[in-house]
Amino acid sequence: MKKIFSPQMSRRGLLATGAAALATPMLGRRANAQTTSLTVADPGGPFADGYRKAFYEPFSAETGIEIVPVARDAEPTAQFKSIVETGSYIWDVCTLTLSARLILEQEDLLDDIDVDPALTASMMPGSVHSNFLGTDVYATISAFNTESMETGPSNWADFWDVDTFPGRRALRRNPIDTLEQALMADGVAPEDLYPLDVDRAFAKLDEIKDDIDVWWTGGAQTSQLLQSGEVDMLSGWNARLQSAIDTGAPAKLVWNQGLYSIEGWGLPKGGPNADAARQFVAFCARPEQQALFTDDLSYGPTNLDAYDHISEERAPVLTTAPANLEGMALADEVWWQQNRAEVTERFNLWLLV
């Protein structure tokens, strides 16, 4: 398949100069001889199918170690903490968001992954930590109905412009993402968002509050809103919006000024199968493996060499395709961890006024 990515295509400098992934990388430490299976916690649903094809079955075929997938909670930090503190290791590996990784790291609940740096040379910034390896990238973006709107908003300032772009609107009932969108609507560049000017964000939200018809609370709701035509434009998570398009919703995604984040693997500290778990995590860094899950998930791979193995037809719906990623910013999980409780309380009160 034709390669569609080169470092020069992105102004964000996603690849270090001259870096290249190994074609057949070493998997680091060898698994303990007695390890015959690993229990891996993932979000379930489409992740289960995509990860099975990309990671679970190929790893088992190569190493002889069976992967037993289980579905984790939507927010797994409490489960993770219980596993480590009780020593009841019902998981060997678990998918985590960057925000979950930060929480678990501060409580010293994560093991090191020890992935060979040569293996991660082509991975995007923010996706590799000493205790975390990112595998997929998701984003909060916007979309509009192409039947009700001949031309839709191309940025958040347009979304706020109810005169030029009339129609029913939906935003997330949560300050996360919504405050950033308000600031970008007010002229703040994506790369200059943090630390968030909270007062400025709420002042901008005041301008559009009465024009928001739906405050959504979950990803499935955004898919339904787009499919039913209940709203003409909305914010949402890219995979949920894409799933609506895949099932026939007349809509277009707007990647410009999106906010992306990264999901990947973490190991519970002190796990009995840590060496085999590290071997599995290293396997998941391979670009050819990451390319495989994009058939089922419209999230982007973190190893950008995966685009050597992804068709030009599929690439445009993936988060880390260069044309999509260039206009987006990485959400600042540290800022939100420090300010989430206070800002959420203010947001909830603001909705009631």
KARA-V206132 format. One record per backbone hydrogen bond with DSSP energy under -1.0 kcal/mol. NH is the residue of the N-H (numbers start at 1). CO is the residue of the C=O. Records with the same first field share a line. If there is no record, write none. Layout:
# KARA-V206132
NH=CO, CO
This chain:
# KARA-V206132
9=6
10=7
13=10
19=16
35=32
38=66
40=68
41=93
42=70
47=44
49=45
50=46
51=47
52=48
53=49
54=50
55=51
56=51
57=52
59=55
60=56
61=57
62=58
63=59
64=60
66=36
68=38
70=40
72=42
80=76
81=77
82=78
83=79
84=80
85=81
86=82
87=83
89=87
90=88
92=39
93=39
94=266
95=41
96=264
98=262
101=97
102=98
103=99
104=100
105=101
106=102
108=105
109=104
111=267
113=130
119=116
123=120
124=302
127=124
129=132
132=129
133=265
134=127
135=263
136=263
137=300
138=261
140=259
141=236
142=254
143=234
144=252
145=232
146=250
149=145
159=155
160=156
162=160
165=161
170=233
171=214
173=216
174=172
178=176
179=175
181=177
182=178
183=179
184=180
185=181
186=182
187=184
188=183
192=189
193=190
198=196
201=197
202=198
203=199
204=200
205=201
206=202
209=205
211=208
212=209
213=169
214=169
216=171
222=218
223=219
224=220
225=221
226=222
227=223
228=224
232=168
233=168
234=143
235=170
236=141
238=139
241=237
242=238
243=239
244=240
245=241
246=242
247=243
248=245
249=244
251=249
252=144
254=142
257=327
258=255
259=140
260=329
261=138
263=136
264=96
265=133
266=94
269=109
271=268
274=271
277=273
278=274
279=275
280=276
281=277
282=278
283=279
284=280
285=282
286=283
290=286
291=287
295=292
296=293
297=293
300=137
304=122
306=303
307=304
308=305
309=306
315=311
317=314
318=315
321=318
324=321
325=321
326=322
328=325
329=258
331=260
333=331
336=332
337=333
338=334
339=335
340=336
343=339
344=340
345=341
346=342
347=343
348=344
349=345
350=346
351=347
